[in-house]
Amino acid sequence: MLTLGIIGGQELIIILIVVLVLFGGKKIPELMRGLGKGVKEYKNAVNGVEKETEQIEKSVRKEPDGQEEGKGKITDSQEL
């Protein structure tokens, strides 16, 4: 039965050898540097989107007169 699962130690070594043969020893550091920059840019983009989302949520929660929702105002349910 063919099983696809977690990559073991032997498989990882074979993959590393194939990468070394295909790209050579000089090219691998450049590839890793590029990969690191890409991951860093991705994280920065995610953080930027999270900050924008938080700012939008804060602005939506505030009422037009500058008070936050539920503070200092009597609502219909509180009048009863």
PyMOL Python script that loads the backbone (N, CA, C, O; Angstrom):
from pymol import cmd

cmd.read_pdbstr("""\
ATOM      1  N   MET A   1       0.845  -1.181   0.000  1.00  0.00           N
ATOM      2  CA  MET A   1       0.000   0.000   0.000  1.00  0.00           C
ATOM      3  C   MET A   1       0.894   1.250   0.000  1.00  0.00           C
ATOM      4  O   MET A   1       1.852   1.326   0.769  1.00  0.00           O
ATOM      5  N   LEU A   2       0.589   2.201  -0.841  1.00  0.00           N
ATOM      6  CA  LEU A   2       1.344   3.439  -0.955  1.00  0.00           C
ATOM      7  C   LEU A   2       0.879   4.415   0.114  1.00  0.00           C
ATOM      8  O   LEU A   2      -0.302   4.756   0.185  1.00  0.00           O
ATOM      9  N   THR A   3       1.801   4.855   0.932  1.00  0.00           N
ATOM     10  CA  THR A   3       1.438   5.815   1.975  1.00  0.00           C
ATOM     11  C   THR A   3       2.200   7.106   1.758  1.00  0.00           C
ATOM     12  O   THR A   3       3.406   7.098   1.512  1.00  0.00           O
ATOM     13  N   LEU A   4       1.495   8.198   1.850  1.00  0.00           N
ATOM     14  CA  LEU A   4       2.109   9.513   1.772  1.00  0.00           C
ATOM     15  C   LEU A   4       1.999  10.122   3.156  1.00  0.00           C
ATOM     16  O   LEU A   4       0.903  10.244   3.703  1.00  0.00           O
ATOM     17  N   GLY A   5       3.105  10.493   3.706  1.00  0.00           N
ATOM     18  CA  GLY A   5       3.060  11.010   5.062  1.00  0.00           C
ATOM     19  C   GLY A   5       4.184  11.974   5.331  1.00  0.00           C
ATOM     20  O   GLY A   5       4.613  12.724   4.455  1.00  0.00           O
ATOM     21  N   ILE A   6       4.640  11.941   6.532  1.00  0.00           N
ATOM     22  CA  ILE A   6       5.688  12.850   6.979  1.00  0.00           C
ATOM     23  C   ILE A   6       7.023  12.457   6.342  1.00  0.00           C
ATOM     24  O   ILE A   6       7.338  11.273   6.222  1.00  0.00           O
ATOM     25  N   ILE A   7       7.788  13.447   5.944  1.00  0.00           N
ATOM     26  CA  ILE A   7       9.097  13.207   5.345  1.00  0.00           C
ATOM     27  C   ILE A   7      10.049  12.771   6.460  1.00  0.00           C
ATOM     28  O   ILE A   7      10.198  13.448   7.477  1.00  0.00           O
ATOM     29  N   GLY A   8      10.675  11.642   6.242  1.00  0.00           N
ATOM     30  CA  GLY A   8      11.623  11.114   7.219  1.00  0.00           C
ATOM     31  C   GLY A   8      13.025  11.641   6.984  1.00  0.00           C
ATOM     32  O   GLY A   8      13.248  12.464   6.096  1.00  0.00           O
ATOM     33  N   GLY A   9      13.960  11.170   7.773  1.00  0.00           N
ATOM     34  CA  GLY A   9      15.348  11.618   7.686  1.00  0.00           C
ATOM     35  C   GLY A   9      16.005  11.258   6.366  1.00  0.00           C
ATOM     36  O   GLY A   9      16.697  12.085   5.772  1.00  0.00           O
ATOM     37  N   GLN A  10      15.793  10.019   5.896  1.00  0.00           N
ATOM     38  CA  GLN A  10      16.401   9.580   4.640  1.00  0.00           C
ATOM     39  C   GLN A  10      15.874  10.388   3.459  1.00  0.00           C
ATOM     40  O   GLN A  10      16.638  10.791   2.582  1.00  0.00           O
ATOM     41  N   GLU A  11      14.579  10.619   3.441  1.00  0.00           N
ATOM     42  CA  GLU A  11      13.994  11.386   2.345  1.00  0.00           C
ATOM     43  C   GLU A  11      14.515  12.814   2.328  1.00  0.00           C
ATOM     44  O   GLU A  11      14.781  13.374   1.264  1.00  0.00           O
ATOM     45  N   LEU A  12      14.659  13.399   3.512  1.00  0.00           N
ATOM     46  CA  LEU A  12      15.153  14.770   3.618  1.00  0.00           C
ATOM     47  C   LEU A  12      16.582  14.875   3.102  1.00  0.00           C
ATOM     48  O   LEU A  12      16.927  15.838   2.417  1.00  0.00           O
ATOM     49  N   ILE A  13      17.413  13.893   3.427  1.00  0.00           N
ATOM     50  CA  ILE A  13      18.801  13.887   2.954  1.00  0.00           C
ATOM     51  C   ILE A  13      18.840  13.769   1.430  1.00  0.00           C
ATOM     52  O   ILE A  13      19.629  14.449   0.773  1.00  0.00           O
ATOM     53  N   ILE A  14      18.002  12.920   0.877  1.00  0.00           N
ATOM     54  CA  ILE A  14      17.959  12.763  -0.584  1.00  0.00           C
ATOM     55  C   ILE A  14      17.528  14.062  -1.247  1.00  0.00           C
ATOM     56  O   ILE A  14      18.100  14.456  -2.263  1.00  0.00           O
ATOM     57  N   ILE A  15      16.525  14.732  -0.686  1.00  0.00           N
ATOM     58  CA  ILE A  15      16.061  16.011  -1.237  1.00  0.00           C
ATOM     59  C   ILE A  15      17.174  17.045  -1.181  1.00  0.00           C
ATOM     60  O   ILE A  15      17.382  17.775  -2.150  1.00  0.00           O
ATOM     61  N   LEU A  16      17.890  17.122  -0.070  1.00  0.00           N
ATOM     62  CA  LEU A  16      18.989  18.082   0.059  1.00  0.00           C
ATOM     63  C   LEU A  16      20.105  17.805  -0.948  1.00  0.00           C
ATOM     64  O   LEU A  16      20.678  18.736  -1.514  1.00  0.00           O
ATOM     65  N   ILE A  17      20.407  16.541  -1.167  1.00  0.00           N
ATOM     66  CA  ILE A  17      21.449  16.183  -2.152  1.00  0.00           C
ATOM     67  C   ILE A  17      21.007  16.589  -3.557  1.00  0.00           C
ATOM     68  O   ILE A  17      21.804  17.132  -4.322  1.00  0.00           O
ATOM     69  N   VAL A  18      19.759  16.335  -3.900  1.00  0.00           N
ATOM     70  CA  VAL A  18      19.247  16.706  -5.225  1.00  0.00           C
ATOM     71  C   VAL A  18      19.306  18.223  -5.407  1.00  0.00           C
ATOM     72  O   VAL A  18      19.709  18.702  -6.467  1.00  0.00           O
ATOM     73  N   VAL A  19      18.909  18.982  -4.382  1.00  0.00           N
ATOM     74  CA  VAL A  19      18.960  20.445  -4.459  1.00  0.00           C
ATOM     75  C   VAL A  19      20.401  20.907  -4.637  1.00  0.00           C
ATOM     76  O   VAL A  19      20.671  21.810  -5.430  1.00  0.00           O
ATOM     77  N   LEU A  20      21.320  20.298  -3.911  1.00  0.00           N
ATOM     78  CA  LEU A  20      22.735  20.669  -4.010  1.00  0.00           C
ATOM     79  C   LEU A  20      23.266  20.387  -5.411  1.00  0.00           C
ATOM     80  O   LEU A  20      24.018  21.194  -5.958  1.00  0.00           O
ATOM     81  N   VAL A  21      22.891  19.266  -5.992  1.00  0.00           N
ATOM     82  CA  VAL A  21      23.356  18.914  -7.338  1.00  0.00           C
ATOM     83  C   VAL A  21      22.746  19.851  -8.379  1.00  0.00           C
ATOM     84  O   VAL A  21      23.434  20.290  -9.301  1.00  0.00           O
ATOM     85  N   LEU A  22      21.447  20.159  -8.231  1.00  0.00           N
ATOM     86  CA  LEU A  22      20.782  21.004  -9.225  1.00  0.00           C
ATOM     87  C   LEU A  22      21.263  22.450  -9.192  1.00  0.00           C
ATOM     88  O   LEU A  22      21.490  23.053 -10.241  1.00  0.00           O
ATOM     89  N   PHE A  23      21.415  23.002  -8.009  1.00  0.00           N
ATOM     90  CA  PHE A  23      21.720  24.430  -7.899  1.00  0.00           C
ATOM     91  C   PHE A  23      23.181  24.724  -7.600  1.00  0.00           C
ATOM     92  O   PHE A  23      23.628  25.844  -7.845  1.00  0.00           O
ATOM     93  N   GLY A  24      23.923  23.794  -7.096  1.00  0.00           N
ATOM     94  CA  GLY A  24      25.320  24.014  -6.779  1.00  0.00           C
ATOM     95  C   GLY A  24      25.485  24.735  -5.446  1.00  0.00           C
ATOM     96  O   GLY A  24      24.546  25.346  -4.935  1.00  0.00           O
ATOM     97  N   GLY A  25      26.673  24.657  -4.900  1.00  0.00           N
ATOM     98  CA  GLY A  25      26.954  25.227  -3.583  1.00  0.00           C
ATOM     99  C   GLY A  25      26.901  26.744  -3.543  1.00  0.00           C
ATOM    100  O   GLY A  25      26.585  27.320  -2.503  1.00  0.00           O
ATOM    101  N   LYS A  26      27.203  27.400  -4.654  1.00  0.00           N
ATOM    102  CA  LYS A  26      27.227  28.868  -4.665  1.00  0.00           C
ATOM    103  C   LYS A  26      25.834  29.470  -4.780  1.00  0.00           C
ATOM    104  O   LYS A  26      25.599  30.578  -4.297  1.00  0.00           O
ATOM    105  N   LYS A  27      24.928  28.773  -5.398  1.00  0.00           N
ATOM    106  CA  LYS A  27      23.597  29.312  -5.651  1.00  0.00           C
ATOM    107  C   LYS A  27      22.666  29.166  -4.440  1.00  0.00           C
ATOM    108  O   LYS A  27      21.741  29.963  -4.285  1.00  0.00           O
ATOM    109  N   ILE A  28      22.886  28.188  -3.600  1.00  0.00           N
ATOM    110  CA  ILE A  28      21.979  27.920  -2.473  1.00  0.00           C
ATOM    111  C   ILE A  28      21.890  29.095  -1.500  1.00  0.00           C
ATOM    112  O   ILE A  28      20.781  29.442  -1.094  1.00  0.00           O
ATOM    113  N   PRO A  29      23.005  29.730  -1.101  1.00  0.00           N
ATOM    114  CA  PRO A  29      22.863  30.888  -0.200  1.00  0.00           C
ATOM    115  C   PRO A  29      22.028  32.018  -0.810  1.00  0.00           C
ATOM    116  O   PRO A  29      21.264  32.678  -0.106  1.00  0.00           O
ATOM    117  N   GLU A  30      22.174  32.235  -2.110  1.00  0.00           N
ATOM    118  CA  GLU A  30      21.361  33.257  -2.783  1.00  0.00           C
ATOM    119  C   GLU A  30      19.883  32.889  -2.742  1.00  0.00           C
ATOM    120  O   GLU A  30      19.029  33.742  -2.501  1.00  0.00           O
ATOM    121  N   LEU A  31      19.591  31.628  -2.977  1.00  0.00           N
ATOM    122  CA  LEU A  31      18.203  31.174  -2.935  1.00  0.00           C
ATOM    123  C   LEU A  31      17.614  31.342  -1.539  1.00  0.00           C
ATOM    124  O   LEU A  31      16.474  31.783  -1.391  1.00  0.00           O
ATOM    125  N   MET A  32      18.385  30.992  -0.524  1.00  0.00           N
ATOM    126  CA  MET A  32      17.898  31.112   0.851  1.00  0.00           C
ATOM    127  C   MET A  32      17.713  32.577   1.247  1.00  0.00           C
ATOM    128  O   MET A  32      16.761  32.920   1.948  1.00  0.00           O
ATOM    129  N   ARG A  33      18.624  33.436   0.796  1.00  0.00           N
ATOM    130  CA  ARG A  33      18.500  34.869   1.061  1.00  0.00           C
ATOM    131  C   ARG A  33      17.214  35.419   0.441  1.00  0.00           C
ATOM    132  O   ARG A  33      16.473  36.170   1.077  1.00  0.00           O
ATOM    133  N   GLY A  34      16.969  35.035  -0.798  1.00  0.00           N
ATOM    134  CA  GLY A  34      15.747  35.467  -1.482  1.00  0.00           C
ATOM    135  C   GLY A  34      14.503  34.939  -0.790  1.00  0.00           C
ATOM    136  O   GLY A  34      13.507  35.652  -0.665  1.00  0.00           O
ATOM    137  N   LEU A  35      14.557  33.698  -0.341  1.00  0.00           N
ATOM    138  CA  LEU A  35      13.432  33.112   0.381  1.00  0.00           C
ATOM    139  C   LEU A  35      13.191  33.856   1.687  1.00  0.00           C
ATOM    140  O   LEU A  35      12.045  34.125   2.047  1.00  0.00           O
ATOM    141  N   GLY A  36      14.262  34.189   2.397  1.00  0.00           N
ATOM    142  CA  GLY A  36      14.135  34.939   3.652  1.00  0.00           C
ATOM    143  C   GLY A  36      13.527  36.315   3.429  1.00  0.00           C
ATOM    144  O   GLY A  36      12.679  36.753   4.207  1.00  0.00           O
ATOM    145  N   LYS A  37      13.950  36.998   2.375  1.00  0.00           N
ATOM    146  CA  LYS A  37      13.386  38.311   2.068  1.00  0.00           C
ATOM    147  C   LYS A  37      11.899  38.198   1.735  1.00  0.00           C
ATOM    148  O   LYS A  37      11.094  39.038   2.138  1.00  0.00           O
ATOM    149  N   GLY A  38      11.555  37.164   1.005  1.00  0.00           N
ATOM    150  CA  GLY A  38      10.155  36.961   0.656  1.00  0.00           C
ATOM    151  C   GLY A  38       9.284  36.720   1.879  1.00  0.00           C
ATOM    152  O   GLY A  38       8.178  37.252   1.978  1.00  0.00           O
ATOM    153  N   VAL A  39       9.790  35.913   2.812  1.00  0.00           N
ATOM    154  CA  VAL A  39       9.043  35.641   4.045  1.00  0.00           C
ATOM    155  C   VAL A  39       8.905  36.914   4.866  1.00  0.00           C
ATOM    156  O   VAL A  39       7.850  37.172   5.445  1.00  0.00           O
ATOM    157  N   LYS A  40       9.982  37.719   4.919  1.00  0.00           N
ATOM    158  CA  LYS A  40       9.937  38.967   5.675  1.00  0.00           C
ATOM    159  C   LYS A  40       8.909  39.933   5.080  1.00  0.00           C
ATOM    160  O   LYS A  40       8.145  40.555   5.818  1.00  0.00           O
ATOM    161  N   GLU A  41       8.887  40.061   3.764  1.00  0.00           N
ATOM    162  CA  GLU A  41       7.906  40.930   3.103  1.00  0.00           C
ATOM    163  C   GLU A  41       6.486  40.446   3.352  1.00  0.00           C
ATOM    164  O   GLU A  41       5.578  41.252   3.558  1.00  0.00           O
ATOM    165  N   TYR A  42       6.294  39.136   3.333  1.00  0.00           N
ATOM    166  CA  TYR A  42       4.972  38.573   3.596  1.00  0.00           C
ATOM    167  C   TYR A  42       4.507  38.908   5.013  1.00  0.00           C
ATOM    168  O   TYR A  42       3.361  39.309   5.219  1.00  0.00           O
ATOM    169  N   LYS A  43       5.399  38.740   5.980  1.00  0.00           N
ATOM    170  CA  LYS A  43       5.047  39.056   7.376  1.00  0.00           C
ATOM    171  C   LYS A  43       4.724  40.535   7.532  1.00  0.00           C
ATOM    172  O   LYS A  43       3.775  40.887   8.233  1.00  0.00           O
ATOM    173  N   ASN A  44       5.495  41.403   6.892  1.00  0.00           N
ATOM    174  CA  ASN A  44       5.233  42.845   6.962  1.00  0.00           C
ATOM    175  C   ASN A  44       3.870  43.171   6.358  1.00  0.00           C
ATOM    176  O   ASN A  44       3.135  44.003   6.891  1.00  0.00           O
ATOM    177  N   ALA A  45       3.535  42.523   5.254  1.00  0.00           N
ATOM    178  CA  ALA A  45       2.237  42.761   4.624  1.00  0.00           C
ATOM    179  C   ALA A  45       1.101  42.297   5.527  1.00  0.00           C
ATOM    180  O   ALA A  45       0.082  42.978   5.646  1.00  0.00           O
ATOM    181  N   VAL A  46       1.271  41.148   6.159  1.00  0.00           N
ATOM    182  CA  VAL A  46       0.239  40.631   7.064  1.00  0.00           C
ATOM    183  C   VAL A  46       0.063  41.567   8.251  1.00  0.00           C
ATOM    184  O   VAL A  46      -1.064  41.855   8.652  1.00  0.00           O
ATOM    185  N   ASN A  47       1.170  42.044   8.815  1.00  0.00           N
ATOM    186  CA  ASN A  47       1.093  42.977   9.949  1.00  0.00           C
ATOM    187  C   ASN A  47       0.406  44.280   9.537  1.00  0.00           C
ATOM    188  O   ASN A  47      -0.379  44.838  10.304  1.00  0.00           O
ATOM    189  N   GLY A  48       0.698  44.765   8.333  1.00  0.00           N
ATOM    190  CA  GLY A  48       0.065  45.987   7.850  1.00  0.00           C
ATOM    191  C   GLY A  48      -1.437  45.825   7.697  1.00  0.00           C
ATOM    192  O   GLY A  48      -2.201  46.728   8.039  1.00  0.00           O
ATOM    193  N   VAL A  49      -1.860  44.685   7.189  1.00  0.00           N
ATOM    194  CA  VAL A  49      -3.295  44.428   7.034  1.00  0.00           C
ATOM    195  C   VAL A  49      -3.962  44.328   8.399  1.00  0.00           C
ATOM    196  O   VAL A  49      -5.073  44.826   8.583  1.00  0.00           O
ATOM    197  N   GLU A  50      -3.294  43.684   9.366  1.00  0.00           N
ATOM    198  CA  GLU A  50      -3.858  43.570  10.714  1.00  0.00           C
ATOM    199  C   GLU A  50      -4.021  44.944  11.354  1.00  0.00           C
ATOM    200  O   GLU A  50      -5.035  45.213  11.998  1.00  0.00           O
ATOM    201  N   LYS A  51      -3.024  45.819  11.180  1.00  0.00           N
ATOM    202  CA  LYS A  51      -3.113  47.168  11.752  1.00  0.00           C
ATOM    203  C   LYS A  51      -4.251  47.952  11.117  1.00  0.00           C
ATOM    204  O   LYS A  51      -4.999  48.640  11.812  1.00  0.00           O
ATOM    205  N   GLU A  52      -4.385  47.852   9.797  1.00  0.00           N
ATOM    206  CA  GLU A  52      -5.473  48.551   9.109  1.00  0.00           C
ATOM    207  C   GLU A  52      -6.828  48.035   9.580  1.00  0.00           C
ATOM    208  O   GLU A  52      -7.762  48.815   9.767  1.00  0.00           O
ATOM    209  N   THR A  53      -6.935  46.732   9.770  1.00  0.00           N
ATOM    210  CA  THR A  53      -8.189  46.137  10.238  1.00  0.00           C
ATOM    211  C   THR A  53      -8.536  46.635  11.629  1.00  0.00           C
ATOM    212  O   THR A  53      -9.693  46.950  11.907  1.00  0.00           O
ATOM    213  N   GLU A  54      -7.533  46.709  12.515  1.00  0.00           N
ATOM    214  CA  GLU A  54      -7.768  47.216  13.872  1.00  0.00           C
ATOM    215  C   GLU A  54      -8.229  48.676  13.832  1.00  0.00           C
ATOM    216  O   GLU A  54      -9.139  49.058  14.568  1.00  0.00           O
ATOM    217  N   GLN A  55      -7.607  49.492  12.978  1.00  0.00           N
ATOM    218  CA  GLN A  55      -7.999  50.891  12.871  1.00  0.00           C
ATOM    219  C   GLN A  55      -9.428  51.025  12.362  1.00  0.00           C
ATOM    220  O   GLN A  55     -10.185  51.869  12.842  1.00  0.00           O
ATOM    221  N   ILE A  56      -9.793  50.205  11.405  1.00  0.00           N
ATOM    222  CA  ILE A  56     -11.158  50.251  10.869  1.00  0.00           C
ATOM    223  C   ILE A  56     -12.149  49.819  11.944  1.00  0.00           C
ATOM    224  O   ILE A  56     -13.211  50.425  12.089  1.00  0.00           O
ATOM    225  N   GLU A  57     -11.809  48.773  12.700  1.00  0.00           N
ATOM    226  CA  GLU A  57     -12.696  48.316  13.770  1.00  0.00           C
ATOM    227  C   GLU A  57     -12.888  49.404  14.817  1.00  0.00           C
ATOM    228  O   GLU A  57     -14.000  49.606  15.304  1.00  0.00           O
ATOM    229  N   LYS A  58     -11.812  50.106  15.168  1.00  0.00           N
ATOM    230  CA  LYS A  58     -11.920  51.183  16.155  1.00  0.00           C
ATOM    231  C   LYS A  58     -12.803  52.308  15.636  1.00  0.00           C
ATOM    232  O   LYS A  58     -13.618  52.854  16.380  1.00  0.00           O
ATOM    233  N   SER A  59     -12.647  52.657  14.372  1.00  0.00           N
ATOM    234  CA  SER A  59     -13.443  53.752  13.826  1.00  0.00           C
ATOM    235  C   SER A  59     -14.913  53.356  13.694  1.00  0.00           C
ATOM    236  O   SER A  59     -15.793  54.208  13.815  1.00  0.00           O
ATOM    237  N   VAL A  60     -15.186  52.095  13.450  1.00  0.00           N
ATOM    238  CA  VAL A  60     -16.566  51.636  13.338  1.00  0.00           C
ATOM    239  C   VAL A  60     -17.231  51.602  14.704  1.00  0.00           C
ATOM    240  O   VAL A  60     -18.423  51.887  14.823  1.00  0.00           O
ATOM    241  N   ARG A  61     -16.470  51.257  15.733  1.00  0.00           N
ATOM    242  CA  ARG A  61     -17.018  51.173  17.086  1.00  0.00           C
ATOM    243  C   ARG A  61     -17.378  52.532  17.661  1.00  0.00           C
ATOM    244  O   ARG A  61     -18.267  52.635  18.507  1.00  0.00           O
ATOM    245  N   LYS A  62     -16.699  53.567  17.212  1.00  0.00           N
ATOM    246  CA  LYS A  62     -16.972  54.909  17.735  1.00  0.00           C
ATOM    247  C   LYS A  62     -18.238  55.455  17.102  1.00  0.00           C
ATOM    248  O   LYS A  62     -18.509  55.227  15.924  1.00  0.00           O
ATOM    249  N   GLU A  63     -19.003  56.173  17.893  1.00  0.00           N
ATOM    250  CA  GLU A  63     -20.222  56.790  17.390  1.00  0.00           C
ATOM    251  C   GLU A  63     -19.880  58.151  16.800  1.00  0.00           C
ATOM    252  O   GLU A  63     -18.790  58.670  17.040  1.00  0.00           O
ATOM    253  N   PRO A  64     -20.784  58.728  16.042  1.00  0.00           N
ATOM    254  CA  PRO A  64     -20.504  60.003  15.354  1.00  0.00           C
ATOM    255  C   PRO A  64     -20.088  61.139  16.283  1.00  0.00           C
ATOM    256  O   PRO A  64     -19.307  61.996  15.869  1.00  0.00           O
ATOM    257  N   ASP A  65     -20.576  61.180  17.519  1.00  0.00           N
ATOM    258  CA  ASP A  65     -20.227  62.278  18.416  1.00  0.00           C
ATOM    259  C   ASP A  65     -18.900  62.046  19.136  1.00  0.00           C
ATOM    260  O   ASP A  65     -18.526  62.829  20.009  1.00  0.00           O
ATOM    261  N   GLY A  66     -18.185  60.976  18.777  1.00  0.00           N
ATOM    262  CA  GLY A  66     -16.872  60.729  19.347  1.00  0.00           C
ATOM    263  C   GLY A  66     -16.881  59.804  20.546  1.00  0.00           C
ATOM    264  O   GLY A  66     -15.813  59.388  20.995  1.00  0.00           O
ATOM    265  N   GLN A  67     -18.038  59.467  21.081  1.00  0.00           N
ATOM    266  CA  GLN A  67     -18.099  58.563  22.214  1.00  0.00           C
ATOM    267  C   GLN A  67     -18.075  57.136  21.705  1.00  0.00           C
ATOM    268  O   GLN A  67     -18.550  56.837  20.609  1.00  0.00           O
ATOM    269  N   GLU A  68     -17.513  56.266  22.522  1.00  0.00           N
ATOM    270  CA  GLU A  68     -17.519  54.873  22.155  1.00  0.00           C
ATOM    271  C   GLU A  68     -18.900  54.300  22.401  1.00  0.00           C
ATOM    272  O   GLU A  68     -19.648  54.779  23.254  1.00  0.00           O
ATOM    273  N   GLU A  69     -19.218  53.282  21.651  1.00  0.00           N
ATOM    274  CA  GLU A  69     -20.540  52.676  21.715  1.00  0.00           C
ATOM    275  C   GLU A  69     -20.835  52.163  23.122  1.00  0.00           C
ATOM    276  O   GLU A  69     -20.011  51.484  23.735  1.00  0.00           O
ATOM    277  N   GLY A  70     -22.012  52.496  23.616  1.00  0.00           N
ATOM    278  CA  GLY A  70     -22.451  51.986  24.907  1.00  0.00           C
ATOM    279  C   GLY A  70     -22.003  52.801  26.097  1.00  0.00           C
ATOM    280  O   GLY A  70     -22.353  52.453  27.225  1.00  0.00           O
ATOM    281  N   LYS A  71     -21.257  53.853  25.911  1.00  0.00           N
ATOM    282  CA  LYS A  71     -20.763  54.656  27.032  1.00  0.00           C
ATOM    283  C   LYS A  71     -21.436  56.023  27.021  1.00  0.00           C
ATOM    284  O   LYS A  71     -21.343  56.756  26.037  1.00  0.00           O
ATOM    285  N   GLY A  72     -22.102  56.360  28.099  1.00  0.00           N
ATOM    286  CA  GLY A  72     -22.640  57.698  28.271  1.00  0.00           C
ATOM    287  C   GLY A  72     -23.949  57.987  27.567  1.00  0.00           C
ATOM    288  O   GLY A  72     -24.444  59.112  27.649  1.00  0.00           O
ATOM    289  N   LYS A  73     -24.508  57.053  26.906  1.00  0.00           N
ATOM    290  CA  LYS A  73     -25.766  57.257  26.206  1.00  0.00           C
ATOM    291  C   LYS A  73     -26.785  56.254  26.705  1.00  0.00           C
ATOM    292  O   LYS A  73     -26.441  55.120  27.038  1.00  0.00           O
ATOM    293  N   ILE A  74     -28.030  56.670  26.756  1.00  0.00           N
ATOM    294  CA  ILE A  74     -29.104  55.773  27.147  1.00  0.00           C
ATOM    295  C   ILE A  74     -29.704  55.206  25.864  1.00  0.00           C
ATOM    296  O   ILE A  74     -30.096  55.948  24.963  1.00  0.00           O
ATOM    297  N   THR A  75     -29.767  53.912  25.800  1.00  0.00           N
ATOM    298  CA  THR A  75     -30.361  53.275  24.636  1.00  0.00           C
ATOM    299  C   THR A  75     -31.783  52.867  24.963  1.00  0.00           C
ATOM    300  O   THR A  75     -32.211  52.956  26.114  1.00  0.00           O
ATOM    301  N   ASP A  76     -32.507  52.424  23.968  1.00  0.00           N
ATOM    302  CA  ASP A  76     -33.901  52.022  24.145  1.00  0.00           C
ATOM    303  C   ASP A  76     -34.027  50.936  25.208  1.00  0.00           C
ATOM    304  O   ASP A  76     -34.961  50.966  26.009  1.00  0.00           O
ATOM    305  N   SER A  77     -33.112  49.990  25.226  1.00  0.00           N
ATOM    306  CA  SER A  77     -33.212  48.897  26.186  1.00  0.00           C
ATOM    307  C   SER A  77     -32.944  49.362  27.608  1.00  0.00           C
ATOM    308  O   SER A  77     -33.453  48.759  28.552  1.00  0.00           O
ATOM    309  N   GLN A  78     -32.155  50.424  27.788  1.00  0.00           N
ATOM    310  CA  GLN A  78     -31.852  50.925  29.124  1.00  0.00           C
ATOM    311  C   GLN A  78     -32.996  51.763  29.680  1.00  0.00           C
ATOM    312  O   GLN A  78     -33.118  51.882  30.899  1.00  0.00           O
ATOM    313  N   GLU A  79     -33.839  52.349  28.829  1.00  0.00           N
ATOM    314  CA  GLU A  79     -34.922  53.192  29.288  1.00  0.00           C
ATOM    315  C   GLU A  79     -36.007  52.403  29.999  1.00  0.00           C
ATOM    316  O   GLU A  79     -36.715  52.949  30.845  1.00  0.00           O
ATOM    317  N   LEU A  80     -36.149  51.116  29.667  1.00  0.00           N
ATOM    318  CA  LEU A  80     -37.198  50.295  30.239  1.00  0.00           C
ATOM    319  C   LEU A  80     -36.911  50.005  31.639  1.00  0.00           C
ATOM    320  O   LEU A  80     -37.690  49.318  32.299  1.00  0.00           O
TER     321      LEU A  80
END
""", "prot")
cmd.dss("prot")
cmd.show_as("cartoon", "prot")
cmd.util.cbc("prot")
cmd.orient("prot")
